[in-house]
Amino acid sequence: MWKKGREREKMMLIFTLGVFVGGALIFWRGYGISAATNTLLSEIGYKYLRMEQISQLLSGEYYDKEEFLSGQKNMIENATKAFVDGLGDPYTSYLDAEQFSGLQTELEGEGQIEGIGAVVGKKDYYIQVEEVVKDSPAFKAGVLPLDRIIMIGTGETKDLSTMEAVQKIRGPKGTKVQLFLERVEKTGEKSYLEKVVERGIIDVPSVRSKILNQSGVLLGYLEVSIFGDQTNRLFTRAISELLEAKVKGIILDLRGNGGGLLTSAVELAGHFLPKGTLITKTKYSNFKPIDYQSKGFGELEKFPLVVLIDKLSASSSEILSLALKEQLNAQLVGTESFGKGSIQTLYDFDDGTSLKYTIGKRFGPKGTTIDKKGIQPDVELPFDFTGYVEKGIDNQLQKAQEILAEKITKVAEQ
């Protein structure tokens, strides 16, 4: 994602729909518009005019003038959210000041939150889970991105604002919150779940690293939870420590990584892929396609590599996983990834709110489609939640260590 004021790869965001509500001026700048499209645009124009008429009627004739004036701000906010939600795109949304501030903090790559470790937002009059922090209480309880929170405790969420929902979900460490979820599977089937989540304090650094000893073979472990502003700096520092320890192979853990900044993922890919190597292909609605290539030194190119992915690995983490698989023959271990191949950008408004919206799609170096399909791992292995919670055993990481150590041993024997 890009943010207003940041480098946007020298591209300008162009809106072809212009609206001047105060003067009831609506126009569309298009090329080769069909008769059917013209009819649709006329209908849209009429609806804009109707909104203006409603505003004028209420302003002039509503009985309680003070009530109208005090409620007007809330009316406009709700109308704006509903307008954007009408697209039906789960990744396009109008963010209020609190939501936008939370997203900014998350993309900085460092921080600490108190609660269940889930990012939520308003969608279609309900509260929707947008991201889940790995190892957080929500993660351990099995809460997933795009789950719709129908009820919090005994109260429905359809009339709650995002801020009100967050206030109900957050709470002191050790207390519990009951969530009733609606989940739509890839088949389109709906299921309803009850989750009781114990709140905690969640540390959210974007990069964690450690040295693993697998039968005498030293392995470097790198976990990336999100691609933020500081992620490449933290990743570079972690790499230096692992190389100093003389590790023989690398495990890159992208489980639970819901994405973040595309540019950050491209920077990380540069540590594995030498300069000029294609990382991802992107297509946009209003811009020319862009092929993102490595600008790094590929200092980890020669190291045997295993990448861990799961159903929470999405967006930029899928791009990185696929690039390493297709360009470096990295082995993927875990479960099928989320399947988010769309690209969002942010437009920041002066009042602290922001519009997050879809502007394109991304593909693997070989043109592989990710969106709504996900990436299949080379070694399919479901995560053992029971073993992890009760015994602290990460069966997927164990498998990655075994595979990597075997690779290193075979190379040494040649």
N, C-alpha and C positions, 0 to 999 in steps of 0.2 A: 504494500500500500504506500501511496505517497501522501504527503501533507502539504497544505498551502504554505508557501514560503520556502519549502525545501526544493532541492534539485529534482525535477520531474523528467529527467532524461531529455531536456530541452523540448518537451512537448507542451502544448497548450490545450486546456480542456475547453471544448467548444460546445455550447448548448444551442441546439437548433430550434428549440421551442422557446419563444419569448412571450412573456405575459406582463401586461401593464394593467393590473386590476383596477387601480384608481380611475384610470381613464377608459376602462373596458376595452383595451386594445389587445387583441390576440392575433399572433401571426405565426406562421411556420415557414421556415426557410428549407425547402427541399428541392430535389432534382428528380424529374421524371415521375411526379406523383400521379397515381392512378385516380380514376373517378371515385372508386370505393374509398381510397384514402382521403380524398377531398371531403367526401361525405362524413367520414369518421372525424376529421379535423373540425368540420362545422359543428358536429355534435359536441365535441370537446369544448369548442369556443362558447357554445350555448351554456354549457355547464359552468364555465368560468363566470359568465355573465350572471347566471343564477346565484352563484355564491356572492357576487357583488350586490345583487338585489336583496338577498337575505340580510346581508350586513347593513345595508341602508335602511331596510324595514325595521330591523331590531333597534338600530341606532335612533331612528326617529319616532317609533311607535311603541316600543316595549314599555310596559307599565312602570317598572322599577328601574329608573335610569342608573342609579348607583350600582344596583346589582348587575346590570348589563356591563357597565364600565369596569367593575371589579372582576367580572368573569371573562372579559374579552380576551385577556392574555392567555388564559387557560383554553379558551375556545380555539384560538389561533394555533396554540401548541398541539392540541389534540387533532385539529384539522390537518396540520402539517404532517404529523405522524401517520394519520390514516391515509393521506394522499400518497405518501411514499410506500406504505405497507400494501397499498392497492396493487402494486406491481406483482406481488406474490413471490418476490425473490427473497429468500431467507437471509441473503448476505447484503441486501440493500436496506438501509435504515437511517432514520433521522435520530441523531444522538443528542439528548439533552446535555446540559453543562456537566452534570455529575457523571453520566456515562462516558462522555468524551474525556473528562479528566482521568477517569479510571483506565481508559484505553491508552492514554498518553503515558501514564505511570507504567502500565504493562509493557509498552513498547520501549521504554527506557532500559529494560533488561534487568532491573534490580528492584527489589521491594519486598514488602511483607504485608500480608492481609490476614484479617481475623474473620473467621466464618467457616464456610464449607469448601471454599476453593473453587467456586464456579462463577463465571461471568454470565450475567443474564441481561435480557433486554425485552422490550415490549414488542410483540408481534401478533397481529390479528386479534387484538383485545386480550391476549393472554401473555403470560411471561414465558419466554423461551430461553433455554440454556444455550449460550453461544460458544463457550469454551469451558473446559475442565482442566484444572491444574493437576499434573501427574503427582501421585502419592498424597493428594489432598483427601480430606474426608469424603468429598463428593466422588472422587475417583474410586476410592475403596468401596464405596456403597454401590457403585455401578451406574452412576448418573452419566449420561452421554450428551454430547453436543446435539442440538436440535430437539432434545426432549422438551415437551411443552409442560410447564408446571401448572396443573389444573387447580390444585389446592395447596395451601401452606397451612398445616394444622387443620382446623375445621373451617377455615375461610377460603372462599373462591378467589381466584386471582384476576378474573376478567375485568373487574372494575378498579384494579390497583394500578398505580403508576409504577414505573421501574424503581423509583426511589422508595416507594412504600413497600414494594416486594423485597428490596434489598434490606430494608430495616427489619422486616419480619424474619428474613433468613439469617441475618447476622445475629451474633450473640456471643456471650462469654465462652471461653474455652471450656469444654467439658459438658456444656448443655447440649440438648438435642432438638432437632427440628424435623417435623414430619412432612414429607413431600409426596403429593400424588401426581404421577406423571402420565402423559400420553406420548407414546412413541410410535412413529410411523416407520415401518421397516422398508427396505429397498423394494420389496414386493408390493408395497402400497398398503399392506395390512396394518391395522392399528392394534396396539396392546396397551393395557393400563397397569401401572405398577405403583406400589407404595414403597417409599424409601425413608427410613429413619436414619438421619445423619447426625453424628456427634460433631459439634463444632470444634475447631482448633485454630492454632496460629500457624499460618502457612508461609514459609520462607520461599520466595520465588526468584532465585538467581537464574539467569537465562542459561548459564553454563556451569556444569559440575564436572569434575574430573577426578580420577583416582587410578592407582596402579593395581592391577590384578595379577596374582601368581597362579598360573594354571599348570600344575605338574612341573614346576621349575621354570616355566616360560613366562617372562614378564609381558603383560599386555596393557596397553593404554586404553582407558575407558573415558569416553567423552559423551556427556549427556547434554542435549540442547533442548530446553523446554519451550522457547519461543525465539523468533528472529526479530530482535529489537535493535535499537540504536547502538547499544554497547556490546552486543553479542560477539561481533568479530574481534573486538579488543580483548574480551574475556577469553574467547576461544584461542586467540593467538598466544596469550599468556599461558593457558593450560597446555597447549602444544609444546611450548618451550620446556615446561616442567617435565612432560612425558619423554621428550627427546633426550633431556639431560639424564633421565633415569634409564635410558637405553632400552626402551620397550621394543618388542619385536613385531608387534601387530597392533591394530586399532579396532576397537568396537565403538561405533557411533550409534548412540541411543536417541532415536527420534520418536519414541513412544510417547503419546500424550501431547506431542507438539502440534498445536492447532494452526501453526503458520506464523504470520507476522509480515515483516517487510521483505518483499521479493529481493530487493537490493542486498539485504543482509544475507539471505540464503545464497545468493550468487557470490558474495564475498567469501563465505565459508567453503563453497565448492572450489574456490581458487586455491585452497590449501591442499586439495587432493588432485585437482586437474591443472595441468600446465597452461600457461597463457595461450589464448586463442582457441581452446577447446570449447565446443558448443555445450552449453548447459541447459538452456530451454528456449523454445520458440514461443512467441506470443503473438496473438492477433487481437486487434482492437476495432471498435466500432468507428471511431473518427480519426485514427492514426494509422500510419503504415505499420506493417508487422515488424517486430523487433526480435532479433536473435541475440540472446545474452550469451556472451563468451567469457571464459575465465580471464581475469586480469592478474591472477596470482602466480606464485612460483611453483605450485604443486609439490611442496616439500614432503607431503605424505604419499605421493603417487606410488612409490615402490613398496609401501607397507601393505601386507595382507590386511584386508578390510572386511568386516561384517557389520551390516547395518540392521538395527532393530526397529521394526515398525509395528503399529497396531491400528485398530479401528479409530483411534483418536488422532493418528498422524494425518494431517490435512494440509492442503494448499502448498505453501513454500516447502514444508518438510517432505511432501510427496515429490516436488520438483527435484529437490536435492537427492532424495533416495533413488529416483529414476535416472538421474544424470550419472550417479555413481555406478548404478547397475549397468546402464547402456554404454558408458564410456570407459569404465574402469573394471567392469566385470565383478563388482562387489556383490557379495552374497547377502540376500535379504532374509531375515529370520523374524518370525512372529505371526501376525494375522493380517488379513487384507486391510489396506489403508482406507481412509474415509471416502475419498473420491471427490475432492473439491479442486476443480481446475479453473475456476473463475478468478478474475483479478479485480480487486476493489481499490478505489482511491478515496481520499478524504478531502472535503472542502470545508475549511474552518470559517465560521461566521464570527462577526465581531462580538457577539454576545456570549461567546463561550460554547455555543452549540456547534454541531458539525453534521454534514451529510456524508455517509459512507455508501458508496454505490459501485455497481459493477460496470467496468469499462472494457473488459476483454476476457480472453481465455488463454491458458498456457498449455503447452504440450512438451513431451519429452524430446530429447535430441533427435530421436528417430521419428518424430511426429506422433508418438504414442499419446492417445487420449486418456486423460485422468478423470475428467469431470463425470460424476455419477457412476464411475466404474471402479475407481481405486486401483491400487497396485497389488498384485498377488506376490506373496513372499516366495522365495525359493524353497525355504523350509517352513512349512505350516505348523505352528505350535501355539495352541491357545494358552493364555496366561492362567496360571494356577493361583487364583485369588486366595483360596484357603491356605495353601502352603506358604504364600507370601505374608499373609496377615498373622497366621498362627506360629510359623516357624522362621519367618524372615528369609525364605528361600525364593529366589527369582528364577523360575525354571527356564524362562526364555533367555535370560542373561547367561545362565549356566550352559545352555546349548550353544550360544554364541561363542563362549570361551572354549568349549570343546572343539567346535568347528575350526576356530582360528588357530588354536594350538596344534591341531592336526595339520593344517595348511603349512604352518611354520616349520613343523617337524619334517614334512615331506620335502620342502624347499631345501632344508639343511642337509638332507640325505642325498640330494642330487649332486 
